[in-house]
Amino acid sequence: MFSGPIEDRLAIRELHDSYCDAVLRTDADDWGALWTEDAVWSLMGTEVVGRDNIVKLWVGAMAQFDSVSFLGIPGSLEITGNTATGRYQTHELLVENGEPRVAGGRYDDEFIKIDGQWFYTKRIFNLVSQMGGQKL
Protein backbone atom coordinates (compact mmCIF):
# COMPACT_ATOMS: atom_id res chain seq x y z
CA MET A 1 0.00 0.00 0.00
CA PHE A 2 3.04 2.26 0.34
CA SER A 3 5.69 2.19 -2.35
CA GLY A 4 8.37 4.48 -3.71
CA PRO A 5 11.40 6.28 -2.31
CA ILE A 6 11.10 7.09 1.38
CA GLU A 7 12.21 10.68 0.74
CA ASP A 8 9.25 11.22 -1.58
CA ARG A 9 6.85 9.48 0.79
CA LEU A 10 8.00 11.80 3.59
CA ALA A 11 7.67 14.87 1.36
CA ILE A 12 4.09 13.93 0.45
CA ARG A 13 3.33 13.31 4.12
CA GLU A 14 4.60 16.83 4.82
CA LEU A 15 2.37 18.11 2.00
CA HIS A 16 -0.61 16.54 3.79
CA ASP A 17 0.52 17.96 7.14
CA SER A 18 0.86 21.42 5.59
CA TYR A 19 -2.67 21.08 4.20
CA CYS A 20 -4.06 20.23 7.67
CA ASP A 21 -2.16 23.11 9.26
CA ALA A 22 -3.36 25.63 6.67
CA VAL A 23 -6.96 24.51 7.24
CA LEU A 24 -6.58 24.92 11.00
CA ARG A 25 -5.17 28.43 10.51
CA THR A 26 -7.62 29.26 7.69
CA ASP A 27 -4.67 30.41 5.60
CA ALA A 28 -5.79 30.54 1.97
CA ASP A 29 -2.32 31.47 0.65
CA ASP A 30 -0.56 28.54 2.32
CA TRP A 31 -3.41 26.17 1.46
CA GLY A 32 -3.54 27.26 -2.17
CA ALA A 33 0.24 26.94 -2.60
CA LEU A 34 -0.11 23.16 -2.21
CA TRP A 35 -1.98 22.78 -5.53
CA THR A 36 -0.80 22.98 -9.15
CA GLU A 37 -2.20 25.78 -11.30
CA ASP A 38 -4.40 23.31 -13.24
CA ALA A 39 -5.39 21.09 -10.30
CA VAL A 40 -8.81 19.49 -9.91
CA TRP A 41 -10.76 19.32 -6.63
CA SER A 42 -13.87 17.18 -6.51
CA LEU A 43 -15.86 17.84 -3.36
CA MET A 44 -18.90 15.57 -2.98
CA GLY A 45 -19.96 15.89 -6.60
CA THR A 46 -18.78 19.45 -7.25
CA GLU A 47 -15.69 19.51 -9.45
CA VAL A 48 -13.55 22.64 -9.57
CA VAL A 49 -10.64 23.12 -11.97
CA GLY A 50 -7.72 25.48 -11.46
CA ARG A 51 -5.95 26.63 -8.30
CA ASP A 52 -7.64 30.05 -8.21
CA ASN A 53 -11.12 28.49 -8.49
CA ILE A 54 -10.26 25.85 -5.90
CA VAL A 55 -9.06 28.46 -3.41
CA LYS A 56 -12.14 30.62 -4.06
CA LEU A 57 -14.45 27.68 -3.28
CA TRP A 58 -12.43 26.79 -0.16
CA VAL A 59 -12.47 30.36 1.17
CA GLY A 60 -16.25 30.47 0.73
CA ALA A 61 -16.70 27.11 2.45
CA MET A 62 -14.42 28.01 5.36
CA ALA A 63 -16.26 31.32 5.92
CA GLN A 64 -19.34 29.48 7.17
CA PHE A 65 -17.49 27.93 10.13
CA ASP A 66 -16.56 29.43 13.49
CA SER A 67 -13.63 27.01 13.63
CA VAL A 68 -12.32 23.90 11.92
CA SER A 69 -9.91 21.22 13.08
CA PHE A 70 -8.72 18.96 10.25
CA LEU A 71 -6.64 15.83 10.76
CA GLY A 72 -5.63 13.17 8.29
CA ILE A 73 -4.04 9.75 8.09
CA PRO A 74 -2.43 8.38 4.93
CA GLY A 75 -4.02 5.09 3.85
CA SER A 76 -1.92 4.40 0.76
CA LEU A 77 0.72 6.04 -1.38
CA GLU A 78 2.27 4.75 -4.60
CA ILE A 79 5.05 6.80 -6.18
CA THR A 80 6.19 6.31 -9.76
CA GLY A 81 8.90 8.75 -10.72
CA ASN A 82 7.52 12.28 -10.47
CA THR A 83 3.88 11.27 -10.06
CA ALA A 84 2.02 9.54 -7.28
CA THR A 85 -1.42 8.39 -6.20
CA GLY A 86 -2.74 7.89 -2.70
CA ARG A 87 -5.65 7.64 -0.33
CA TYR A 88 -6.04 9.83 2.73
CA GLN A 89 -8.52 9.40 5.59
CA THR A 90 -9.80 12.62 7.17
CA HIS A 91 -11.35 13.58 10.49
CA GLU A 92 -12.86 17.04 10.86
CA LEU A 93 -14.33 18.89 13.80
CA LEU A 94 -16.36 21.83 12.47
CA VAL A 95 -18.17 24.45 14.51
CA GLU A 96 -20.91 26.42 12.79
CA ASN A 97 -23.05 28.92 14.70
CA GLY A 98 -21.75 27.38 17.92
CA GLU A 99 -22.90 23.88 16.90
CA PRO A 100 -20.22 21.18 16.61
CA ARG A 101 -20.13 18.62 13.83
CA VAL A 102 -17.74 15.72 13.31
CA ALA A 103 -17.12 14.43 9.80
CA GLY A 104 -15.01 11.56 8.51
CA GLY A 105 -13.99 11.31 4.90
CA ARG A 106 -11.59 9.97 2.33
CA TYR A 107 -9.51 11.72 -0.30
CA ASP A 108 -8.33 9.91 -3.41
CA ASP A 109 -5.29 11.91 -4.46
CA GLU A 110 -2.98 12.44 -7.40
CA PHE A 111 0.34 14.26 -7.04
CA ILE A 112 3.16 15.61 -9.16
CA LYS A 113 6.72 16.51 -8.27
CA ILE A 114 7.90 19.79 -9.83
CA ASP A 115 11.43 21.08 -9.24
CA GLY A 116 11.79 18.76 -6.25
CA GLN A 117 8.49 19.74 -4.57
CA TRP A 118 5.27 17.70 -4.43
CA PHE A 119 1.86 19.23 -5.20
CA TYR A 120 -1.72 18.06 -5.41
CA THR A 121 -2.96 17.70 -8.99
CA LYS A 122 -6.27 16.09 -8.08
CA ARG A 123 -8.19 15.49 -4.85
CA ILE A 124 -11.50 13.67 -4.83
CA PHE A 125 -13.30 13.90 -1.49
CA ASN A 126 -15.93 11.43 -0.33
CA LEU A 127 -17.86 11.85 2.90
CA VAL A 128 -17.76 8.62 4.91
CA SER A 129 -19.61 9.62 8.09
CA GLN A 130 -20.82 12.61 10.04
CA MET A 131 -22.37 13.33 13.39
CA GLY A 132 -24.14 16.51 14.53
CA GLY A 133 -24.90 19.73 12.73
CA GLN A 134 -26.56 20.00 9.37
CA LYS A 135 -25.68 17.74 6.48
CA LEU A 136 -22.50 18.81 4.67
C-alpha positions in Angstrom: 0.0 0.0 0.0 3.0 2.3 0.3 5.7 2.2 -2.3 8.4 4.5 -3.7 11.4 6.3 -2.3 11.1 7.1 1.4 12.2 10.7 0.7 9.3 11.2 -1.6 6.8 9.5 0.8 8.0 11.8 3.6 7.7 14.9 1.4 4.1 13.9 0.5 3.3 13.3 4.1 4.6 16.8 4.8 2.4 18.1 2.0 -0.6 16.5 3.8 0.5 18.0 7.1 0.9 21.4 5.6 -2.7 21.1 4.2 -4.1 20.2 7.7 -2.2 23.1 9.3 -3.4 25.6 6.7 -7.0 24.5 7.2 -6.6 24.9 11.0 -5.2 28.4 10.5 -7.6 29.3 7.7 -4.7 30.4 5.6 -5.8 30.5 2.0 -2.3 31.5 0.7 -0.6 28.5 2.3 -3.4 26.2 1.5 -3.5 27.3 -2.2 0.2 26.9 -2.6 -0.1 23.2 -2.2 -2.0 22.8 -5.5 -0.8 23.0 -9.1 -2.2 25.8 -11.3 -4.4 23.3 -13.2 -5.4 21.1 -10.3 -8.8 19.5 -9.9 -10.8 19.3 -6.6 -13.9 17.2 -6.5 -15.9 17.8 -3.4 -18.9 15.6 -3.0 -20.0 15.9 -6.6 -18.8 19.5 -7.2 -15.7 19.5 -9.5 -13.6 22.6 -9.6 -10.6 23.1 -12.0 -7.7 25.5 -11.5 -6.0 26.6 -8.3 -7.6 30.0 -8.2 -11.1 28.5 -8.5 -10.3 25.8 -5.9 -9.1 28.5 -3.4 -12.1 30.6 -4.1 -14.4 27.7 -3.3 -12.4 26.8 -0.2 -12.5 30.4 1.2 -16.2 30.5 0.7 -16.7 27.1 2.5 -14.4 28.0 5.4 -16.3 31.3 5.9 -19.3 29.5 7.2 -17.5 27.9 10.1 -16.6 29.4 13.5 -13.6 27.0 13.6 -12.3 23.9 11.9 -9.9 21.2 13.1 -8.7 19.0 10.3 -6.6 15.8 10.8 -5.6 13.2 8.3 -4.0 9.8 8.1 -2.4 8.4 4.9 -4.0 5.1 3.8 -1.9 4.4 0.8 0.7 6.0 -1.4 2.3 4.7 -4.6 5.1 6.8 -6.2 6.2 6.3 -9.8 8.9 8.8 -10.7 7.5 12.3 -10.5 3.9 11.3 -10.1 2.0 9.5 -7.3 -1.4 8.4 -6.2 -2.7 7.9 -2.7 -5.6 7.6 -0.3 -6.0 9.8 2.7 -8.5 9.4 5.6 -9.8 12.6 7.2 -11.3 13.6 10.5 -12.9 17.0 10.9 -14.3 18.9 13.8 -16.4 21.8 12.5 -18.2 24.5 14.5 -20.9 26.4 12.8 -23.0 28.9 14.7 -21.8 27.4 17.9 -22.9 23.9 16.9 -20.2 21.2 16.6 -20.1 18.6 13.8 -17.7 15.7 13.3 -17.1 14.4 9.8 -15.0 11.6 8.5 -14.0 11.3 4.9 -11.6 10.0 2.3 -9.5 11.7 -0.3 -8.3 9.9 -3.4 -5.3 11.9 -4.5 -3.0 12.4 -7.4 0.3 14.3 -7.0 3.2 15.6 -9.2 6.7 16.5 -8.3 7.9 19.8 -9.8 11.4 21.1 -9.2 11.8 18.8 -6.2 8.5 19.7 -4.6 5.3 17.7 -4.4 1.9 19.2 -5.2 -1.7 18.1 -5.4 -3.0 17.7 -9.0 -6.3 16.1 -8.1 -8.2 15.5 -4.8 -11.5 13.7 -4.8 -13.3 13.9 -1.5 -15.9 11.4 -0.3 -17.9 11.9 2.9 -17.8 8.6 4.9 -19.6 9.6 8.1 -20.8 12.6 10.0 -22.4 13.3 13.4 -24.1 16.5 14.5 -24.9 19.7 12.7 -26.6 20.0 9.4 -25.7 17.7 6.5 -22.5 18.8 4.7 
